[in-house]
Amino acid sequence: MTASSSSPDADGDGDGDSAGMLALGMADWLCRRAARGPQRPALTSGGQTWSYGELVARAGRMAAVLAAGGVRPGQRVGYLGLNDPLFLVTQFACGWLGAIFVPLNFRLTGPELAFILNDAGVHTLFADDGYTDVIDEVRGRLECRRYLARAAAPGWEGLDALLADAGGGNAHGIAHGNAHHNAAPPLAATRPDDVAAIMYTSGTTGNPKGAMLTHGNFWINNLNVTMMSDIASTDVGLNFAPLFHVGGMCCITLPILMAGGHLVLQRSFDPAAVMRDIATYRVTLSFAVPAMLLFISQHPDFARADLSSVRGISVGGAPMPEPLLRLFSARGIPVNQGYGLTETAAATTFLAPERGADKLGSCGTPAMLTEVCIRAFNGAPVATARERGEICVRGGNVMKGYWNRPDATAGAFYPGGWFRTGDVGYTDEEGFYYICDRLKDMVITGGENVYPAEVESVLYDHPAIAEVAVIGAPDAQWGEHVVAVVALKPGASLTLEVLQAFAEPRLARYKLPRELRMVAALPRNPTGKVLKIRLREQGGQAG
C-alpha cells in the first residue's frame, strides 16, 4: 500500500488538492481507510478474503497496468463481467489515475455493447471470463485501443501475466508481491466534480444514456447510505446485485468499504447462496430488489434458514409489494425501503423499518444530504399533500449530466439544479413520499390515471399469483385498458373474472384489469426490474 500517496497534497504543490480541500476521490478514501486498519478484512469472494491493505495494493498495481497502456486522467476504462473483486480493483484503479470507470451490463448483445463503448470513447476494455467472445463479434466496429482479459487470448492481453510476479498468484489471478513493473503510481489529484464513472441507463426506449457520476456524488451517496443504515466498521455487508448497476454498486458495496466494514461479494444472485453466506459470515446488512426477496422467500430453505444476524435489508429498484414486506417482517428482518436512480447515485429517500407498518407504500423522507420536491406536470411546485406530480431531486448525489448529451442534460433539469426523475409521486401530511409509477408506465383509461404499482400491490395478494405486472393496452372506447400479466404458482389456475372479483373491494372499477395474460415468467433485466416494454411487445396467452 502506498500510504503516502493518500495525502491531501497528492499533486505535490504544497497546498492540498487544487480545490483547497481534503481529497474526496474514490482511491483517496480507500487508501485512508486502509491506513487505519490494513489487516482488517475488506472483501470476501469465492471463499477468499482480502484485507484492506491487499485491496489497496491490488488497486495500485492495476493502476500501474492501466497507466502503462496509456490511460490518463479523464480517459475511460470499461469493465464487462459478472461480480468479481476485479470489478472493484478496476474501479478504484481508475480513481487512482483520475480516469473514468465505465461498468457494462453483461446481459447486452454485441451491438448494444458496441454502442456504449463507442459512445463513451472507452480507451481500455477489460472483459472477464466468458465475455471476450461477445466483444470479438463486434471488435471491428470498436474504437478501443487496448483489450485486457484474465488469461491471454488472440487479441487480448492477459492480466494474470501483467499483474503477477514471483510472489505467486491467487484465485483471482493477482499476485501478492509487488514487482517493479507494476508498482503503484502516485494518486492523481481529483476534484469533487470530476467524473468518476459513466453509468448507462437501461435504455428501455431508444439508446441508453450515460449518467456522469462524480467523485463527490459517490462520497455524498456513501454518507447518505451510512447514516440511513447506521453502517459501522463492524458490519458485514452482502452484495449479490449486479455491480454494474447503481443499486449493486452504491447501496451496500461502496458504503461498507468506506465505513471500513467487511464486504461479502457474490458473483451473481442465487437464493440458496444468499442464505448460506448470511449464516456463514454472519451478515448484518444487504441490498436487494423486491424480485430477489420474492425468489428468496419462495425457496424451500427459507423457513429454516438462519438469518438471525441480519439487522437490515435495504430495498429499492421497484415498489415493495405489501405482502412481501409483511413476510420478511414476520421473520424479524427489518426492511429499509428506499428510492433512487442511476442519475442520483442511488440515495434519494429512505423509509426506516420502524415506520414501515404505518407508512405502507411509502419510500420515506429525503436522505440527509439530499432535497426532494414534487412538481406539477407543467413544472410548477406542488405544496399540497396528496397532489400528484413529478418527483424532483437536488443535492450532491445528483449526476453532473449525460455524457455527450447536452440537450438531454438540459431537459433533465429544472432551473435551480432540480433533476427531473420521470417518476410520479406525492407526499402525505407528514412529508413522507410515495411513488405512484413511471410517467411512461402510467395507464390512462377514460381520462383517469392508473398507476400500475398500486394495482400490482393488490394483485400480489392473490394466492394463485407468483408474479404480476400491470401494463396498458390500446382500447377503442377508453383509449387504454388495464392488462394484468401474470405468472402463476405451480398447479394454480386463474381467470379474469376471478381476479376482478378478488380486486374489486380494494380498487376503483376503472383500475380493475380488463385483460389477463399468462406467462411462464416475467421478463426482467439483470437487476430484477420487469421489462414492461417487452411485455407490451410480446403480449401473452390470454386467460
Sequence and secondary structure as in RCSB ss.txt:
>XXXX:A:sequence
MTASSSSPDADGDGDGDSAGMLALGMADWLCRRAARGPQRPALTSGGQTWSYGELVARAGRMAAVLAAGGVRPGQ
RVGYLGLNDPLFLVTQFACGWLGAIFVPLNFRLTGPELAFILNDAGVHTLFADDGYTDVIDEVRGRLECRRYLAR
AAAPGWEGLDALLADAGGGNAHGIAHGNAHHNAAPPLAATRPDDVAAIMYTSGTTGNPKGAMLTHGNFWINNLNV
TMMSDIASTDVGLNFAPLFHVGGMCCITLPILMAGGHLVLQRSFDPAAVMRDIATYRVTLSFAVPAMLLFISQHP
DFARADLSSVRGISVGGAPMPEPLLRLFSARGIPVNQGYGLTETAAATTFLAPERGADKLGSCGTPAMLTEVCIR
AFNGAPVATARERGEICVRGGNVMKGYWNRPDATAGAFYPGGWFRTGDVGYTDEEGFYYICDRLKDMVITGGENV
YPAEVESVLYDHPAIAEVAVIGAPDAQWGEHVVAVVALKPGASLTLEVLQAFAEPRLARYKLPRELRMVAALPRN
PTGKVLKIRLREQGGQAG
>XXXX:A:secstr
  GGGGSTTTTSSSSSSTTSS    HHHHHHHHHHH TTSEEEEETTEEEEHHHHHHHHHHHHHHHHHTT  TT 
EEEEESSS HHHHHHHHHHHHHT EEEEE TTS HHHHHHHHHHHTEEEEEE TT HHHHHTTGGG   SEEEES
S BTTBEEHHHHH  TT   TTS  SS  GGG         TTSEEEEEE   SSSS  EEEEEHHHHHHHHHHH
HHHHT  TT EEEE S TTSHHHIIIIIHHHHHHT EEEE SS  HHHHHHHHHHHT  EEEE HHHHHHHHTST
TGGG   TT  EEEE SS   HHHHHHHHHTT  EEEEE  GGGTS SEEE GGGTTTTTTEEEEE TTEEEEEE
 TTS B  STT  EEEEEEETTS SEETT HHHHHHTEETTTEEEEEEEEEE TT  EEEEEEGGG EEETTEEE
 HHHHHHHHTTSTTEEEEEEEEEEETTTEEEEEEEEEE TT    HHHHHHHHTTTS GGGS SEEEE SS  B 
TTS B HHHHHHH  EE 
